[in-house]
């Protein structure tokens, strides 16, 4: 006989609340770990499994920072872990299915070690159906918390560890800004820096506005100070993160300071490379383009998701632009920042997409001259408007469209690589190649993967490499003194 679950004692997600947007002032909170929590993790270890975007990776760095502040140390294996957190992505169905498999697999580990604390965090935790399924079928999961309350992790660990109570606490609200959060940076010279959280675009296929809350910008002072500290600690590159970085500052109606201003100020911090993701075409303004052009340290690379080339589909997606206006913004960007590399995201098989609509997408790809793209077949997400749209296109036809699209995209990849043939590019050396530990690998200013032979002492440095071979997915070259 199954155990009756008292839902009322838990804070479970509510998508109807998550949809709401108000004009109330976003609260800023300072994280401060209680003294009584600082030794809870002594002689104990943790592991965090991260799925999804760069935002999730940054969140995992914060979770790790909090746990280490509590005395926990990173574990090598799951078997030796006292805490395992699964930080999840909800953008596509395949990602969620993988998480369910992981949670099922970890049940055996929980049987072997009943004191193991197993937690589910991230975007999946913000979905009603997910938490309902965990409550009913995954009794071995001890913690469920969402994207808005990572800073409360010490409370949850303390409750699960000492009270032996299950903690389900997911807030479906607009969110707040939490500063002073510790981080365990996973990289020694490249860092993620959140500049804003949430999204107000409400694309009909996307669950992110419901899982991440309202668009809310961190203060420029906090961001600049964080980057300056990274410079002091030897970091070479930062990637500014937000669901829509182009909207930075626009939520603060009383201030005209926006993303272009932030880029200019960060350019003066001493950081050698500045990147950012992700951008929305609707909010890309001339001020931002000119800041990229004028700043010495902002890299000449731009990821600008288009999703479709069909105006009919774009309208159904609620993207707030047309094929023509997207190309106008893109052409303005390329004119203001000559030589910039541009990549994109494209969805095929959106409900109602016809062959004619798909041909409009191929036409846009031809005109846009993209140097790469992330391409996907439409994935239905429960809770979004598009989940209820009529979809009569066979899966095989969607896959064929994806193959045809990728052929075009790959031509752009190769063309983008070939323009650097016989040129000398600056490469931030990440490490050795995955295929040959005698070869170094890193990324150029234009976000091209470059392989070359050199001493491992160059890892973490920016070096000059002359490109001798241009392949579709990478460049090869020779180190230049």
N, C-alpha and C positions, 0 to 999 in steps of 0.2 A: 504494500500500500504506500502510495507516494505521500511525502510529508507536505502538509499544508503550509503555504508561504504567506506570511503576514506582509503584504505589499506596503501597507500604510506606514511601517516603521522605516521605510527607505525613501530617499529622494530620487525618484526616477524621472527620466526625460519626458518632455511634453513638447512636441513639434509645434503645436499651436502657439505656445508661449515663445518658442524660439524664433518664430516668424515676426514677432512684434518689433517695431522700431519706434522709439520715442525721442523727444528732444531733451531729455534729462541729461545733466552733466555727468560725464563718465568719471567714476571715482578712481583715484589713484591710491594704491595701497603699498606700504613698505613691508617687505618680508623681514621677519625677525624671528629666529629660532629660539624657542624657550630653552632656558638652561637645563631644564629637566629632560629635554629630548636629546641633548648633545652626547650622551653616552649610551643611548639605547642600542646602537648598532655595534658597539665594541665587540671585537672577536667574531663578528658576523659578516656575511658577504651578500652581494646582490648581482643580478644580471638584468639588463634591459634589452629586449628584442624590439627593434624599431622597424615599422613598415610605413611606406608612404613618402611624402614630400619632404623638402628641406625644413619646412616648419615643424614636422614631426621629429626630425633629427635634432633640431634646436630644443624642442620640448624634452627630448630624452637627455640632452646635456644638462638641462635644468633639474630633471628628476635625479640624475646621477649626482649633481652638485648638492642637492638637498640630502640625499642618503649619506654621502660622504661627510657632510657637516654633522650628521647624526652619529658618525663613527663607523658606518659600514665601509667595507672595502670591495672593490670589484672582484667577482669570482671568475675563474677560468672556465669552469664547466657548470652545467645545470645541476648535476648531482651534488656539488659542494655548495650550492647557493642556499641562502636562508630566505631571500626575497627574489622573486622573478616577476618583472613587470612586462606586459605585452602592450606596447604603444602602437595603436592601430590607425589604419587608413580606411575611409569609407567612400572613396571616390569611385570605385568600380566593384562590381559584384565578385569578380575573381579574387580581389584583395580580401574581401570579407570571408569568402569560402576558405581561403588559406588560413585565416585566423581561427576559424572553427576547428579546422584540422589540428592546429597547434594546441589549442585548449584541450582537445580530446586526447592528444598524445601526452600532455603533461599530467593527465589524471593518474597515470601509473606512477609518476614520480611523486605525486602527492600521497599516494597510498604508502609508498616506501618511506616517506618522510612527512608525517602528519603535521609537523611544526613549520613546514615550508609555507610561506605566504605567497600566494599567487594572485596577481592583480591584472585587470584589464583597464587600459587607459586610452585616451585619444579620441578620435572622431567617431569610431564605431560606438563607443560608450555613450555618445550623445543621441543615439537613435533609440526610439521607443521599442521597436521590435527586437533589437539586440539585447537590451537589458531584460526584457520579458523572457527571452530565450535563455539567458544566463541564469535568471532566477529559477526557471523551471527545469533546465536540463544540465546545468553546469554547477552543481552544488559545491564542487571543489574549488571554485574561484572565490577568493576571500575578499578582494577589493574590486570595486568598479567605480572609477571616477573619470570625469570628462576633461575637456580642454580649458574650462574656466577655473578649475580649482586645484591645479597642480601644487600651488603654494600650501595647500592643506594636507599634503602627503604625510608630514610628520604626525598629525593627529590620527590619520587612518592607520598608519603603521603601528602606532602606540595602541590603538583600540584592538586591532587584529592580533597583535602579539601578546598583550597582557589580559585583555578581556575576552579573548577568543570569540569575538563577535564578528559577524560578516558586515562589511561596510559597503553600502551601495549609495553613493552620493553624486548625483549628476545635476548640475544647474542648467536650466533652460532659460537663460537670460541674455541680455545684451552684452554682458561682460564688463570687466574693469581692467585697469592697468596695474600690474603688480611689478614694482621695482625692487632692486636690491636682491634679486634672486641669484643664488650661487650657480656656477656651471662647471661641469667637468668637460673641458673642450676635448673633442675627439681627434683634433688635428693640431699639430704644433706650430703651424705658420699660416693656416687658413681658418677663418672663423665665420660663423653665422651671427648676424646681428639683427634681431627683430626691430623693425621701426614702427610697425603697426600690426593690429590684429583685426580679424573679422572681415566681413564682406557684405555690402549692401546691394550688389548687382542683381541677385536672385535670378540667375540664368535658370531656365525651366528644367534643365537636366541635372543641376548641381545641388548637392546636399550641403556644401561648405557653409553657406550663410546660416544654416540651421545648426551646424556643429561648432562653428567658430564665433558666431555672434556678430554684433554690430561693428562697422568700421570704426576703429578708435586708434588714434596716433599717440605714440610715446612722445614725451617732450624732447625737443631738439637738444636741450642741455644734457639729458640722460644719455641720448644716443651718442653725442659727440664725446662725452666723457668716457663712455664704454670703448669707443674706437681709439681714443688717446691712450687708454690703459692697455689695449691690445698692442699698440705701437711700442709702448714701453717694454712689453713682454716679448717683443721680437716677431710679432705677426706681420706677414707681408701682404695679406689679402683679406678683405672682408666681403661677404655677400649680404646685402641688405634684404631682409625678408618681410613679406606681407602678402596677403591674398591679392591685393591690388595696390602695389607700391605707388602707382601714379596718383592715387587718391590721398597720399600722405598729406596731412595738415588740413584737408578740405572739410573735415569734421569739426574743426575749430573755427567757427564762423567769425569770431572776433579778431582773427589773425590772418594775414595774407601770406604767411610763411608756408610754402608748399615744397613738394619734392625737389624741384629745381634748386631752391634755396639750400635745402639740406645737402644736396650733392656738392654744391660749391663750398659749403662750410666743411664738409668731411674731406674735401680735396686739400684743405689746409692743415689737416691733422698730422700729416707725415706718413700716413698709410700709403703703401706703394701701389696697391691695386684695389679698386672699388668695383664690385659687380652688384647686381640686384635682380630679384625675381619675386613675384610675377607681375606683369603689367597688363592693364586692360586698355584696348585702343580708345575706348570712350573717354578716358581720362588723360590720355597722353597729350600734353600741351607743348607749345613752342618754348615756353620757359624751361621745361625739362630738356628738350632737344638742345637748346643753346648751352645749357649747363654741361651736358655731355661733351659738346664741342669744345667748350672753353676750359674744361677741367683736365689737368695733366694726368690724373690718376684714375679717372673713370674709364673703364675699358670700352673699346669700340665694338661692343657686342650687345644685342638687344633681342630678348625673347618676347615676341608679341603675338599671343594666341589669336587666331582668326576663327577657328572652329568650322566655318563653312564659307563657300563662295556664293551661295544662293541667298538672295534677299528674302525669299519666302521662308527658307529654313532659319536664317538669322533672326527673323521676326518671331518665329515660333520658339526660338531659343531665348528670346528676350535679351539680345546682345546689345541693343541701343546704337547700332550703326548698320550701314549698308556695305555691300561689296565696294561700291564707288568711294564712300567716305573712308573706308579702311585703306584702300589703295592711295587715297590722297594723303592721309596721315603718314603712311609708309614712305611715299615719295618725298614728302616734306622732311622726314627723318633722314633719308639718304642724301638729300640735297644739303641739309644743314650739317650733317656729320658724314662727310665723304669717306667711303671705304668701310663703313660700318657693316658688320655681319649681322644678319637677321634670321632668326629661326621662329618656329610657330608651333601651335597645336591644331590638329584637325580631327573632327569626328565625322565618320561616315555612317550611313544607315540610320540617321536620326529619323524618328517616326514621321512618315509622310514624304521623306526624301525621294524624289523621282530620279530617273536617269538624267533628265535635263538639269535638275538641281545639282547632281553630281558633276556633270560636265561644266557647270559654272564654277565649281570648286577647282577642277583641273585647270580651267582658264585663269582663275586667280593665281594659282600656283605658278603658272607660266609667267604671268605679268609681275608677280611679286619678287621673283628671283630669290627665293628662300635658300639658305645654305644649310638647311636641315629642318626636321620637324618630328614631333611626337605625334603619331597617328593612332587612332583607336576606332573600333567599332562601338557604336552607341551601347551603353550599359544602363539598364533601367535601375533607378534608385528609388526605393520605397520612400514615400513622403514628399517627393518632388512632383510638380505638375506634369512633367513629361512621362512619368510612370503610368499615367492614365491615357496618354495619347494613343490613338489608333495606329498600329504598326503592322502593315501588311507585306512588307518587303521580306522575302525569304532570307534566311541566314547565309545561305550559299552565295546569294547575290551580293549581300553586304561584304562578305569576305573577298569576293572578286573585285569589288570596288576598292577595298583596302589594298589589294595587290597592285591594281592599276595606279592608285595614288602613290604608293611607295616607289614604284618605278620612276615616277616624275620627281619625287622628293630625292631619290638617290642620285638622279642626274644633277640636282642642285647641290647636294653634298659634294660630289666630285668637282663640279665647276667651282665651288667655293674653295676647295682644296687647291686646285690648279692655279688659282690666282697668286698663290704664295710660292710657286715653284721658282727656284733660283733667288728668292728673296731671303733676307736675314730677319728673323723674328725673335722677339724676346719671350723666353719660356720660364715660367715658374716651375721648378723641378719638384714633382710630387714624390717620386721614388723610382723603383725599377719597374721595367715592363712586366706585365703579367706572363708574357710568353718567353722572356729571356732576361735573367737577372744580371746579365752583362750590359744590358741596354737601359738607359734612363728614360723616363717618360714624364711629361708635364704638359701644361696648356699655355698656348700663346695668348696674346692680348685679345685676339679675335675668337677665343675659346676653341681653338683647334688643338687636338691631341697631337703631340710631337714626340717622336722617338729618336734617340741619338745615343751614341756611345760617349761615355764620360765617367769620371770617378764619382763614387757614391758620396764623396764629401760635398758635392754640388747640390745634394738634396736640400731643399728649403731655400735655395738661392735663385735669383733671376739671371739667366745667362742668354747669350746670343747664339742662335743656331741658324745656319744657312740651310734652306730646304733643298734637298736633292731629289726627293721622290714624293709625288702627291698621289695618295690613294683616296678612295671614297671616304673612309672612316678615319683616316689619320695621315699625318705627314711624317717623313723621315728626313733627317738632316745631319749636318756635321757641326760640331762645336766650333765657334769662332772666338778667338781670343779678344 
